[in-house]
């Protein structure tokens, strides 16, 4: 049984109790929101090391970090090093997006080592292990999804809303299709003339998801990859389809969240969040960014954090980090850390605005340490204590241990404390 089915039978799974304790809310709240579909807890029972995480309404905004190999960089040890960075820097979930090397071995190593929920995109596995597009059929897609469930994957991105009738809508786009899974399925449909199996055989997908209690992350295969394409007909038509599929999944006690854009200018973010909430009946919204400008390669962890803070303030529940390497290369270990911290800043800023329990208290504690010129206290409370300490230790400190190298004896806090 899925967590939802167990909760409906008044058997409260331990995962719900853990989430309630972590969030500082009553377990009845978690039960209610899980049953309504406004919260998901990705937790495949086969993932033995998992610490469950809740995503959705009334909970702290969560962060996902993508890791994974490429055809040119496929060392398992490097992915496990990235995973450690994700855990150490307090990401809430991780996705294995590997496309190079032995994908099963890599995936199983990540699941075995991860206390975080692990997500995958099974169509990547299908793509890598097929000789050509026409070598792919529905059985290959669904057998791959089942294998991921058997291995303990907690949530999967499935591009069910990329349907045959929507493919022509992308022809007028500036950026085309930037989702790998979306582009593959669009190409497969054009080549074969068939409908997307993930849409056409959605009940088959639900059967597998129910069996392994894998949360379905309904992917935005037609998300805008250019500011000029934001909120276009292709994107919003796909979202409407995902709303219909959300209701079908909920009727089967399968957990669902919805993936969102993408490249979106600031003035359209609120509209995007509100449309999703309406069409998808408040299913948790999992957004990539949104990236608010196209012109900052090398700094897209910043463009993403700007959009992510606004998106979370308007209702997004789950932010997929973007690293400085976005659009340029496979992220390095440092890129992974920088992406996580940038997204955590965005999430925390939104949580303060949402008045979530404990969010503002963290900032109040930091402010009190600053007023007291308690440097150890400040460093301990920093989002990235390691970096903050390095900056402090590397600076040319003045004689007074209370001051910093920027202000020295002209420290405003020190002056006010001594004279006011």
Secondary structure as UniProt FT lines:
FT   HELIX           3..8
FT   TURN            9..10
FT   HELIX           14..23
FT   HELIX           27..36
FT   STRAND          39..40
FT   TURN            45..46
FT   TURN            48..49
FT   STRAND          55..56
FT   TURN            57..58
FT   STRAND          62..67
FT   TURN            71..72
FT   HELIX           76..88
FT   TURN            89..90
FT   STRAND          93..96
FT   HELIX           103..113
FT   STRAND          117..120
FT   HELIX           122..128
FT   HELIX           133..135
FT   HELIX           138..151
FT   STRAND          155..158
FT   TURN            160..161
FT   HELIX           164..170
FT   TURN            171..172
FT   HELIX           180..192
FT   HELIX           197..200
FT   HELIX           202..212
FT   STRAND          215..218
FT   TURN            221..222
FT   HELIX           227..229
FT   TURN            230..231
FT   HELIX           233..251
FT   TURN            252..253
FT   STRAND          256..260
FT   HELIX           266..279
FT   TURN            280..282
FT   STRAND          285..288
FT   TURN            289..290
FT   TURN            297..298
FT   HELIX           300..313
FT   TURN            314..315
FT   STRAND          318..320
FT   TURN            324..328
FT   HELIX           333..353
FT   TURN            354..355
FT   TURN            357..358
FT   HELIX           359..371
FT   TURN            372..373
FT   HELIX           375..381
FT   TURN            383..384
FT   HELIX           385..394
FT   TURN            401..402
FT   TURN            405..407
FT   HELIX           408..410
FT   HELIX           412..419
//
